[in-house]
């Protein structure tokens, strides 16, 4: 009888985590095509995002919506919860600085809370996530509470 083959790319189960555990994701550069696709998909057609002319604007450069930054952060975090994440329950979100087309972002996370859910086959984990740009500036911070599988 052969041994089972290990599955790679699976996210963290509740038991894999401890309060204070820290990690970082891979990076992603935000492109003009990303901005155009997101604006067209979401209908966030505010001129700040939909018009290239920046004359008279406080933010110089092609600003991107914080909603796009959040969506990219969640995508970068996917490997931490692939096959193990059951639900995104809540979060507070704080935009710290603008993100521009051409910025490269990654997420740094830390487990801040762990507790068992009412059903014993699941656990709750809260994270402190910071989206960081290439200048090592925090541009967005949020603290999702996630429902995770147990082993």
C-alpha positions in Angstrom: 0.0 0.0 0.0 1.5 3.4 -1.0 1.7 6.4 1.4 -0.6 9.3 0.8 0.8 12.2 -1.3 1.0 15.4 0.6 -1.1 18.3 -0.7 0.8 21.6 -1.1 -0.7 25.1 -1.2 -3.2 24.5 1.6 -3.9 27.3 4.0 -3.6 27.4 7.7 -6.0 25.4 9.9 -7.0 26.8 13.3 -4.4 24.6 15.1 -1.6 25.8 12.8 -1.9 29.3 14.3 -0.9 31.0 17.6 -1.4 34.5 18.8 1.6 36.5 17.7 2.3 34.4 14.6 3.5 36.7 11.8 3.8 36.3 8.1 4.1 38.2 4.8 2.7 37.5 1.3 4.3 37.7 -2.1 4.2 41.1 -3.9 1.9 42.5 -6.6 2.4 45.6 -8.8 -0.8 47.6 -9.5 -1.1 48.4 -13.2 -3.1 50.9 -15.3 -5.0 47.9 -16.7 -5.9 46.8 -13.2 -7.3 50.2 -12.4 -9.3 50.4 -15.7 -10.7 46.9 -15.2 -11.6 47.5 -11.6 -13.3 50.9 -12.3 -15.3 49.3 -15.2 -16.3 46.3 -13.0 -17.2 48.2 -9.9 -18.5 51.5 -11.5 -16.4 53.5 -9.1 -16.3 56.2 -11.8 -15.2 59.1 -9.6 -12.9 61.3 -11.7 -10.0 60.7 -9.3 -9.9 57.1 -10.7 -11.5 57.5 -14.1 -9.8 60.6 -15.6 -6.0 60.8 -16.1 -5.8 64.6 -15.9 -4.4 65.3 -12.4 -4.3 69.1 -12.6 -5.5 70.6 -9.4 -5.6 67.3 -7.5 -4.1 66.9 -4.1 -3.0 63.3 -5.0 -0.5 63.4 -7.9 -0.3 60.2 -10.0 -2.9 57.6 -10.9 -4.7 56.9 -7.5 -6.4 53.6 -7.2 -9.5 52.9 -5.1 -8.9 51.5 -1.6 -11.4 48.8 -2.5 -9.0 47.6 -5.2 -6.1 47.6 -2.7 -8.3 45.6 -0.3 -9.3 43.1 -3.1 -5.6 42.7 -4.0 -4.7 42.2 -0.4 -7.3 39.4 0.0 -6.0 37.8 -3.2 -2.4 37.9 -1.9 -3.6 36.3 1.3 -5.5 33.5 -0.4 -2.6 30.9 0.1 -3.0 31.4 3.9 -6.6 30.1 3.7 -6.9 28.0 0.6 -9.1 25.0 1.4 -9.2 26.0 5.1 -11.0 29.3 5.2 -14.8 29.0 5.7 -16.0 32.6 6.1 -14.9 36.3 6.4 -17.0 37.5 9.3 -16.1 41.1 9.8 -13.3 43.7 9.9 -12.5 47.3 10.4 -10.6 49.0 7.6 -8.4 52.0 7.8 -6.8 53.7 4.7 -3.5 55.1 5.7 -2.1 56.5 2.4 -2.9 56.6 -1.3 -1.9 53.7 -3.5 -0.9 54.7 -7.1 -0.6 52.8 -10.4 2.9 51.4 -10.4 3.0 50.8 -6.6 4.0 47.3 -5.6 2.2 46.0 -2.5 2.4 43.0 -0.2 0.6 42.1 3.1 2.1 41.6 6.5 -0.2 39.8 8.9 -0.2 38.9 12.5 -2.6 36.6 14.5 -4.2 38.7 17.3 -7.0 36.5 18.5 -7.9 32.8 18.5 -10.9 31.0 19.9 -13.0 28.0 19.2 -16.3 28.5 17.4 -19.6 27.3 18.9 -19.3 24.2 16.6 -16.2 22.3 17.6 -15.0 21.6 14.1 -14.1 25.3 13.5 -12.1 28.0 15.0 -12.1 31.8 14.8 -9.0 33.8 14.1 -8.5 37.5 13.9 -5.6 39.0 12.1 -4.0 42.4 12.0 -3.2 42.9 8.3 -1.1 45.8 6.9 -0.8 46.4 3.2 2.7 47.8 2.6 4.0 49.5 -0.6 7.5 49.4 -2.1 8.6 52.4 0.1 7.7 50.4 3.2 4.7 52.6 3.9 1.5 51.2 5.3 -1.3 52.1 2.9 -4.2 50.1 4.3 -4.8 48.3 7.6 -7.6 45.9 8.5 -8.4 43.2 11.0 -10.5 40.4 9.6 -12.1 37.8 11.7 -12.1 34.5 9.8 -13.8 31.2 10.4 -11.3 28.4 9.8 -11.4 24.6 9.6 -9.9 22.5 12.3 -7.7 19.5 11.6 
